[in-house]
Amino acid sequence: MTAPNIVATPLRKVKRAVAAAILMARTRREARAAFRYDMAQFMENAGALHLDRKAAARAEIVMGYHVVEKGLTMPRRRLGFGKGAVVHLMNLVDSFERRFGEDGQVAHAVGVLRAYRELHREWPEPMPRLDAFLAARSDVPAAVEPHVSRSDFFAAKDAPFPEFAASRHVCRHFAGPVPRETVERAVEIAATAPSACNRQHARVHVVDDPALRDRLFAVQGGTRGFGADADKVLVVTADLSCVRWAWERHDCYVNGGIFVMNLCYALHSLGVAHCILHWSVSPDADREAHRLLDIPPNEAIVQVIACGTPPEEFDVARSPRLAVGDILTWHGGGR
């Protein structure tokens, strides 16, 4: 009576192996098609390859004014910084206005340049090009970067969500440690973030060794002037093992990004200053970070966040947001 089971068991194993092989072959085929689509979409639409488009030109200006804006709010700011960035930004604004006319983000760029000039009132070197640029746009006031106290910065951390969300800002001023239990509580709160099919892709690697922090920041390349003050660095990754189909190829970054935003809100609610750092790096840099922190190869690095306790007073970048009309598009006539 047991003979059929003895035969059936190996047969089931063979069927499962065949089904798994078919699934993997199909996934490889679909992945190739999906990434070809991604590359074609990037080549046809990415701003870096289509600088004649208004959105691309505006994005380049935002990146340019953000460089100057960061310099205006750095902890150890020195006069005379960013001369090349200032000239580049003026050229971008001139070109944009000739082609596209007025724009709110471009006006802010002019305001940032005026703030830069006002900061350098006592600077001995003349700035004739900048002076002429600003004289032609005399109606644009200086973009004042807020100077805040620690208590003001966190004043809305228990407020209703609209006020709380508006009060959260990136901070590049760190003056003290973040307790281990605070980081653990922030990650616990962040874990309430939604994820596809509740697969919970996100993982967090905490760097609290100064030497390791500096090596990681050298790979990341965007923390000059403040990175050495950070007490801890949170490296958020997403587990590729949670991705089931080729069509979910972006899920690690989408779900990881949702987790990152939740984590930043959690840090702000707990009184932790933080600065979100990009992970737009080369494959070699990504591999180096994996090696440096011993991150498993199945985890894709999504974001890096520098953390610390802020000083009693500091500056933050104003960084105005787009208007709702620039973001929101309605489809259909329903209300």
Secondary structure as UniProt FT lines:
FT   HELIX           3..45
FT   HELIX           47..49
FT   TURN            51..52
FT   HELIX           54..72
FT   TURN            75..76
FT   TURN            79..82
FT   HELIX           83..100
FT   HELIX           104..119
FT   TURN            120..122
FT   HELIX           128..135
FT   TURN            136..139
FT   STRAND          147..149
FT   HELIX           150..153
FT   TURN            154..158
FT   HELIX           161..167
FT   HELIX           180..190
FT   TURN            191..192
FT   HELIX           196..198
FT   STRAND          202..207
FT   HELIX           210..220
FT   TURN            224..226
FT   HELIX           227..229
FT   STRAND          232..239
FT   HELIX           240..242
FT   HELIX           246..248
FT   TURN            249..250
FT   HELIX           251..269
FT   TURN            270..271
FT   STRAND          273..277
FT   HELIX           283..293
FT   TURN            297..298
FT   STRAND          299..309
FT   STRAND          313..315
FT   HELIX           324..327
//
